[in-house]
Amino acid sequence: MDRIFRFKPVFSLFLILMLAISCEFADSGKLSRPNIIVFIADDVSATDLKVYGNPIGHTPVIDSLAQNGITFERAILTTSSCSPSRASIISGRYPHNTGAPELHTPLLPSIKTVAGDLKSSGYFVGASGKWHLGEATRKDFNTVMDTAIGPGGEDRWLELLDSIPEQQPFFLWMASLDAHRNWDRQGHPAIPNAEAIVPPPYLVNDSLTRHDLAAYHDEIARFDFHIGRVLNALRNTGRLENTLVIVIADNGRPFPRDKTRMYDSGLQTPLIVSGAGIGNRPQRSRALISIIDLAPTLLQIAGLPVGESYQGMSFKSVLQNPAISHRDYVFAEHNWHDYQAHERMVRSQEYLLIENNLPEKRQSSAADVHTGDSFKSLLQWGLNPEAIPSEYRDHFIYPRPQYELYHTTEDPHQLHNLAESPEYSAVLESLKQRLNNWKKATADTPAVNLTPDHYDYYGSPLDSLKTFNSVDRGKLPGEDLRASKIVSNDRDLQE
């Protein structure tokens, strides 16, 4: 009796906590905390979706989500490189603050993730498809299905749904391989008329490029198709009504001057939010959003505190009122992705500034891009430098300018560098200062002893005995200043 009496206050507190949790999970048979699904495409630029104005795309499911949700027109990634971007999204931290700033570097075990926080609070947390987050992060998920995932990465998405406990809210990370090269054009809708495609002005408008883009759009269509299968399965089980659906991508299209690059074509992600609590009419937001804002937003939606490790700023208020603003500035970085690189970017609503700390090098995209047909079409011009049209020249010139400044609304493709124009000197200096403040706050480091090129300019390995994941790493950005330990918040970097 003595022992029971002594522990009674603790037992009572336990009962109160369990009651609170059970009330949080259930309300008249429905979950009071929303389910959350993040669908993440591989190598897709926002402007290639129909909801962003591209007439070619075949994405009826994503179109429907946009018709019943919010389409964000200015959502910007922290890098245009697959694994560093995914690590950044799920941790709410910049790549050099995750310890995983380069392609195929794993997220550090010490880094908290939105998945882990949701799991600790009682969510079932599952992933299916492309993983790319490192082995340590698996502990933040109840299950990870990253084998036998099919050519597009979506083959086990429905299997993941079947593994969700019936009375538990869930967070699902549905990660496709679409639309990553190399192309697989089986089992999904095809773009009917490749010749009708108009390439962006920095790509050659020839049949080879147009068919290359058509194959890319086919894989986006497959991504869309599998999103539809998941939503239909949830609808049939009555769980869609209380599910928040988010569609994003990890970096821009796998084409020259897009993937890995700091322009909008590489960094602007689709961001479509639909479902529980959003409403049922099409809404658009011009708020400037960083993708590291997604993790703290999801935590707030789930009713959880946002820990100090998250550098992003929750945009929950924008979901409630898409007309309001959110940020003044977003930031991004370009580190090693097959090729040595050290670029930093700051973007406001109107201007984009890129700082290139290796201007002596020819700018590269990614090895898979450099073996693609669109790059081959560009090479015919590169072989005759004097004849290169101005719109293609960026692919080949070096040395390059250390600074590039663009007016994003007047120059949406970022083709006209204003950095040397006296008229924009005040804008240039102001953005330089913003970028320096960000580098200092996040413990960024200079371009010293970086990982070297792993491929030649034509996409062939420089060491044929090494695999793509066997890299002689140099100093990782942020490593010397222990940037993975840094506590900073982007609110301090806004006006």
VOGU-3710 file (C-alpha; in Angstrom, 3 decimals, decimal comma):
1> mdrifrfkpv> 0,000/0,000/0,000  2,847/2,307/0,927  4,487/1,831/-2,461  1,236/2,380/-4,333  0,533/5,568/-2,402  4,020/6,898/-3,002  3,691/6,587/-6,788  0,099/7,755/-6,989  0,928/11,360/-8,095  3,129/10,042/-10,893
11> fslflilmla> 0,487/7,522/-11,935  -2,150/10,259/-11,933  0,029/12,471/-14,105  0,522/9,548/-16,495  -3,257/9,071/-16,770  -3,758/12,773/-17,458  -1,119/12,727/-20,201  -2,581/9,614/-21,813  -6,056/11,132/-21,706  -4,760/14,304/-23,347
21> iscefadsgk> -3,046/12,308/-26,082  -6,106/10,142/-26,716  -8,302/13,243/-26,946  -5,806/14,734/-29,349  -5,906/11,629/-31,543  -9,664/11,074/-31,613  -12,750/13,252/-31,819  -16,052/11,549/-32,578  -14,229/8,847/-34,519  -12,082/11,280/-36,520
31> lsrpniivfi> -8,464/12,247/-36,024  -8,186/15,784/-34,658  -4,556/16,124/-35,741  -4,286/16,064/-39,524  -2,551/13,348/-41,467  0,248/14,736/-43,640  1,619/13,494/-46,957  4,590/15,077/-48,714  4,908/14,035/-52,368  8,405/14,966/-53,525
41> addvsatdlk> 9,390/14,861/-57,190  12,962/14,340/-58,339  14,362/17,076/-60,620  11,218/19,043/-61,546  11,077/22,808/-62,049  7,910/24,538/-60,900  7,274/26,187/-64,258  6,953/22,770/-65,948  3,630/22,073/-64,222  0,379/23,192/-65,796
51> vygnpightp> -0,670/25,057/-62,627  2,401/27,259/-63,105  1,476/28,074/-66,685  3,046/25,292/-68,763  0,539/24,113/-71,407  2,433/20,901/-72,217  2,206/19,110/-68,898  -0,251/16,279/-68,253  -0,852/16,542/-64,492  -4,620/16,273/-63,853
61> vidslaqngi> -4,190/15,143/-60,235  -1,862/17,991/-59,285  -4,164/20,361/-61,172  -7,071/19,128/-59,048  -5,095/19,615/-55,834  -4,356/23,186/-56,905  -8,038/23,753/-57,645  -8,772/22,848/-54,049  -5,770/24,382/-52,352  -2,977/26,928/-52,442
71> tferailtts> -0,341/27,235/-55,154  2,794/29,053/-54,002  4,403/31,029/-56,805  7,655/31,902/-55,023  8,801/28,862/-53,081  12,583/28,541/-53,210  14,835/25,578/-52,375  18,056/25,853/-50,372  20,011/24,021/-53,064  19,395/22,511/-56,493
81> scspsrasii> 20,950/19,149/-55,667  19,045/15,997/-54,739  20,266/14,620/-51,402  21,357/17,932/-49,816  17,980/19,396/-50,733  16,015/16,496/-49,228  18,110/16,642/-46,047  17,435/20,362/-45,846  13,685/19,974/-46,358  13,190/17,331/-43,700
91> sgryphntga> 15,420/19,059/-41,132  14,403/22,670/-41,753  18,105/23,588/-41,975  20,475/24,828/-44,665  22,639/22,150/-46,330  25,882/23,216/-44,650  24,012/23,193/-41,311  22,943/19,563/-41,713  26,443/18,147/-42,197  25,210/16,911/-45,600
101> pelhtpllps> 25,919/19,810/-47,988  27,192/17,765/-50,937  25,587/15,140/-53,124  25,517/11,707/-51,421  26,587/13,010/-48,010  24,330/11,624/-45,235  22,330/13,655/-42,754  24,144/13,613/-39,406  22,633/11,478/-36,601  22,461/14,552/-34,355
111> iktvagdlks> 20,183/16,506/-36,696  16,538/16,631/-35,659  13,912/16,160/-38,359  10,232/16,932/-38,661  9,709/13,192/-39,171  11,371/12,393/-35,856  9,421/15,043/-33,961  6,121/13,829/-35,408  6,995/10,217/-34,604  7,814/11,141/-30,989
121> sgyfvgasgk> 4,443/12,869/-30,664  2,467/9,786/-31,696  2,366/9,992/-35,494  3,001/6,932/-37,624  5,877/8,032/-39,870  6,653/6,219/-43,103  8,714/6,712/-46,254  8,489/5,023/-49,621  10,570/5,552/-52,735  13,875/7,323/-53,167
131> whlgeatrkd> 15,615/7,607/-49,788  18,784/9,737/-50,102  18,702/10,853/-46,433  21,433/8,644/-44,974  21,228/5,654/-42,666  21,008/7,579/-39,372  17,713/9,225/-40,352  15,913/5,878/-40,616  15,408/5,993/-36,842  12,972/8,898/-37,350
141> fntvmdtaig> 10,610/6,656/-39,356  8,504/3,678/-38,348  9,122/2,142/-41,740  11,185/2,949/-44,833  10,422/1,208/-48,134  13,340/2,071/-50,399  13,954/-1,194/-52,265  12,002/-2,704/-55,197  10,433/0,707/-55,753  10,105/0,518/-59,544
151> pggedrwlel> 11,503/2,764/-62,281  9,717/5,881/-60,995  10,103/5,158/-57,278  6,345/4,889/-56,681  5,687/1,127/-56,819  5,339/0,685/-53,042  3,408/3,831/-52,188  0,138/1,910/-51,801  1,891/-0,756/-49,744  2,962/1,966/-47,326
161> ldsipeqqpf> -0,664/3,060/-46,943  -1,626/-0,488/-45,960  0,920/-0,455/-43,125  -0,609/2,560/-41,316  -2,303/1,682/-37,993  -6,016/2,437/-38,222  -6,321/4,822/-35,271  -3,073/6,744/-35,649  -2,363/10,018/-37,456  0,334/9,631/-40,086
171> flwmasldah> 3,135/11,510/-41,807  4,205/10,004/-45,142  7,262/10,924/-47,211  6,356/9,764/-50,742  9,577/10,259/-52,702  9,656/9,551/-56,414  12,553/9,049/-58,814  10,568/10,922/-61,464  11,691/12,887/-63,379  15,358/11,986/-62,930
181> rnwdrqghpa> 17,427/10,875/-65,907  17,766/8,332/-67,468  14,300/8,253/-68,954  11,948/5,319/-68,623  8,890/5,875/-70,782  6,820/2,791/-69,970  3,469/2,554/-68,216  2,424/6,189/-68,021  0,874/8,842/-70,276  3,012/10,212/-73,083
191> ipnaeaivpp> 3,209/13,798/-74,248  1,334/13,635/-77,564  3,292/16,162/-79,594  6,925/16,652/-78,689  7,419/19,044/-81,581  4,986/21,490/-79,937  7,313/21,974/-76,962  9,105/25,320/-76,777  12,417/24,960/-74,884  13,603/27,742/-72,582
201> pylvndsltr> 15,703/30,298/-74,477  19,048/29,009/-73,169  18,471/25,562/-74,765  18,663/24,849/-78,482  15,228/24,738/-80,076  15,788/21,603/-82,128  14,117/18,198/-82,388  16,684/16,513/-80,148  16,018/18,954/-77,292  12,253/18,915/-77,777
211> hdlaayhdei> 12,107/15,112/-77,571  14,398/15,219/-74,541  11,941/17,565/-72,849  9,001/15,380/-73,907  10,519/12,355/-72,160  10,990/14,503/-69,053  7,340/15,562/-69,148  6,294/11,918/-69,516  7,947/11,133/-66,194  6,229/14,088/-64,524
221> arfdfhigrv> 2,971/12,571/-65,788  3,844/9,270/-64,116  4,536/11,084/-60,828  1,104/12,705/-61,116  -0,584/9,369/-61,887  0,785/7,721/-58,746  -0,250/10,664/-56,565  -3,762/10,006/-57,860  -3,593/6,333/-56,866  -2,622/7,255/-53,304
231> lnalrntgrl> -5,364/9,860/-52,978  -7,990/7,461/-54,331  -6,932/4,782/-51,849  -7,203/7,248/-48,974  -10,590/8,422/-50,214  -11,860/4,837/-50,337  -10,849/4,256/-46,709  -12,284/7,556/-45,486  -8,925/9,006/-44,459  -8,445/11,636/-47,161
241> entlviviad> -10,744/14,208/-45,553  -8,383/14,748/-42,628  -5,182/14,643/-44,713  -3,004/17,582/-45,658  -1,391/16,982/-49,076  1,801/18,759/-50,146  3,533/18,535/-53,538  7,144/19,708/-53,898  10,371/18,871/-55,760  13,973/18,585/-54,605
251> ngrpfprdkt> 15,597/20,584/-57,423  15,080/21,905/-60,916  14,726/20,030/-64,187  17,705/17,859/-65,206  18,738/20,112/-68,076  21,633/22,511/-68,698  21,521/25,720/-66,634  18,752/24,273/-64,457  19,719/21,408/-62,146  22,365/22,440/-59,559
261> rmydsglqtp> 22,239/26,083/-60,669  21,187/29,094/-58,596  18,651/30,501/-61,044  14,903/30,143/-60,532  14,849/27,241/-63,001  17,037/25,305/-60,570  15,716/26,596/-57,248  12,021/27,385/-57,627  10,062/24,370/-56,432  6,402/23,660/-56,998
271> livsgagign> 4,663/24,029/-53,650  1,001/23,064/-53,644  -0,830/22,594/-50,356  -4,291/21,072/-50,354  -6,632/19,147/-48,097  -7,370/19,369/-44,385  -7,903/22,940/-43,208  -7,038/24,614/-46,529  -10,466/25,122/-48,074  -11,856/23,943/-51,378
281> rpqrsralis> -11,221/26,768/-53,813  -8,132/27,642/-55,867  -5,892/30,165/-54,164  -2,469/31,512/-55,102  0,191/33,038/-52,912  3,040/35,293/-53,978  4,617/35,104/-50,517  8,335/34,406/-50,620  8,859/30,988/-49,014  12,021/29,027/-48,283
291> iidlaptllq> 11,615/25,266/-48,340  13,167/25,114/-44,853  9,956/26,823/-43,717  7,997/23,647/-44,439  9,204/21,619/-41,426  8,276/24,201/-38,749  4,967/24,791/-40,539  4,059/21,103/-40,344  5,000/20,967/-36,669  2,728/23,912/-35,909
301> iaglpvgesy> -0,113/22,362/-37,895  0,309/19,206/-35,817  0,114/21,304/-32,642  3,755/20,757/-31,708  6,424/23,224/-30,559  9,104/24,197/-33,047  12,521/23,424/-31,565  15,479/25,758/-31,858  17,250/23,504/-34,369  14,837/24,612/-37,109
311> qgmsfksvlq> 16,182/27,578/-39,041  13,043/28,073/-41,132  10,027/30,284/-40,412  6,597/28,696/-40,187  4,177/29,930/-42,862  1,069/28,580/-41,158  -0,385/32,104/-41,183  -0,010/32,208/-44,996  -2,013/28,983/-45,255  -4,761/30,778/-43,383
321> npaishrdyv> -4,453/33,919/-45,503  -2,545/33,442/-48,798  -2,607/37,169/-49,515  -0,170/38,097/-46,741  3,607/38,276/-47,102  6,061/36,028/-45,298  9,741/36,701/-46,018  11,873/39,491/-47,379  14,792/37,201/-48,293  15,571/33,566/-49,035
331> faehnwhdyq> 19,035/31,999/-49,292  20,566/29,041/-51,122  23,895/27,355/-51,815  25,551/25,267/-54,535  28,184/22,830/-53,339  29,731/19,738/-54,925  27,368/17,802/-57,193  29,636/15,738/-59,469  31,660/18,939/-60,017  33,470/21,271/-57,637
341> ahermvrsqe> 31,328/24,293/-56,787  30,873/27,015/-54,179  28,056/29,447/-54,966  25,775/31,361/-52,604  22,468/33,034/-53,437  20,123/35,570/-51,854  16,754/36,419/-53,389  14,178/39,067/-52,576  10,793/39,518/-54,201  12,382/41,418/-57,092
351> ylliennlpe> 16,092/40,623/-57,230  18,366/37,597/-57,214  22,087/37,790/-56,384  24,552/34,939/-56,978  28,057/34,935/-55,528  30,413/32,528/-57,319  33,515/31,800/-55,262  35,130/29,715/-58,023  34,747/32,116/-60,969  37,792/30,666/-62,717
361> krqssaadvh> 35,906/27,425/-63,414  33,513/26,722/-66,247  30,035/26,363/-64,768  28,649/22,846/-64,773  25,281/21,267/-64,092  25,411/17,543/-63,260  27,027/14,571/-64,983  23,676/13,079/-65,993  22,733/16,415/-67,549  25,994/16,554/-69,503
371> tgdsfksllq> 25,322/13,167/-71,097  21,776/14,147/-72,121  20,551/15,045/-75,592  19,892/18,714/-74,786  23,508/19,202/-73,751  24,664/17,420/-76,898  22,716/19,951/-78,953  24,484/22,777/-77,121  27,911/21,251/-77,724  27,698/21,925/-81,448
381> wglnpeaips> 27,970/25,620/-80,538  30,639/25,099/-77,902  32,968/23,668/-80,540  32,925/27,031/-82,316  33,142/29,695/-79,568  33,054/32,630/-81,975  29,680/31,511/-83,302  27,951/30,850/-79,993  24,662/32,775/-79,804  24,510/34,958/-76,695
391> eyrdhfiypr> 21,683/32,934/-75,139  23,821/29,753/-75,168  27,111/31,328/-74,125  26,559/30,850/-70,388  27,132/27,116/-70,727  30,700/27,561/-71,916  32,252/30,825/-70,712  35,015/31,021/-68,136  36,268/32,792/-66,189  32,825/33,763/-64,969
401> pqyelyhtte> 31,654/36,855/-63,080  31,927/36,576/-59,327  28,559/38,284/-58,943  25,388/37,958/-60,981  22,383/40,193/-60,277  18,991/39,745/-61,912  15,622/41,447/-61,822  13,395/38,407/-61,426  10,128/39,875/-62,702  11,573/41,664/-65,731
411> dphqlhnlae> 14,011/38,844/-66,495  12,338/35,566/-65,412  15,024/33,356/-67,013  17,818/35,414/-65,405  19,702/36,068/-68,630  20,761/39,725/-68,180  23,349/40,263/-65,484  22,970/43,699/-63,869  25,899/43,414/-61,458  28,125/45,790/-63,468
421> speysavles> 25,382/48,353/-64,040  25,844/51,572/-62,002  22,072/51,928/-61,876  21,857/48,820/-59,683  24,924/49,357/-57,494  22,839/50,115/-54,383  20,791/46,956/-54,871  23,981/44,937/-55,396  25,628/46,215/-52,217  22,494/45,738/-50,149
431> lkqrlnnwkk> 22,104/42,108/-51,243  25,827/41,444/-50,719  25,401/42,593/-47,125  22,351/40,366/-46,678  24,307/37,418/-48,016  27,256/38,138/-45,722  24,907/38,346/-42,732  23,482/34,941/-43,643  26,926/33,379/-44,055  27,981/34,687/-40,657
441> atadtpavnl> 24,764/33,623/-38,899  24,914/30,096/-40,343  28,691/29,552/-39,960  29,347/29,160/-43,661  32,980/28,732/-44,705  35,039/29,913/-47,718  35,885/27,864/-50,799  39,008/26,153/-49,446  40,119/22,525/-50,019  36,828/21,597/-51,628
451> tpdhydyygs> 35,845/18,231/-53,092  37,263/18,110/-56,658  35,492/17,279/-59,904  34,510/13,625/-60,232  33,591/13,851/-63,944  34,917/15,605/-67,002  32,810/18,259/-68,696  31,143/15,642/-70,900  29,903/13,512/-67,997  32,553/10,766/-68,056
461> pldslktfns> 34,122/9,699/-64,712  37,657/10,994/-64,238  38,501/7,776/-62,399  36,843/4,828/-64,129  37,520/2,582/-61,115  35,323/4,629/-58,803  31,557/4,522/-58,561  29,410/7,659/-58,425  29,192/7,331/-54,643  32,938/6,795/-54,107
471> vdrgklpged> 34,282/10,320/-53,787  37,506/11,704/-52,344  35,884/14,410/-50,231  37,542/17,679/-49,438  36,447/19,991/-46,652  32,676/20,124/-46,396  31,229/23,639/-46,306  30,671/24,674/-42,695  32,769/21,808/-41,333  35,562/23,916/-39,804
481> lraskivsnd> 33,061/26,118/-37,931  30,910/23,163/-36,779  27,968/24,581/-38,672  25,829/21,513/-37,898  25,756/22,716/-34,271  24,672/26,250/-35,120  21,403/27,604/-33,733  20,063/30,364/-35,956  16,696/31,497/-37,216  15,958/33,246/-40,459
491> rdlqe> 13,673/35,735/-38,725  16,839/37,510/-37,641  17,862/37,943/-41,295  14,663/39,612/-42,505  13,867/43,308/-42,465
//
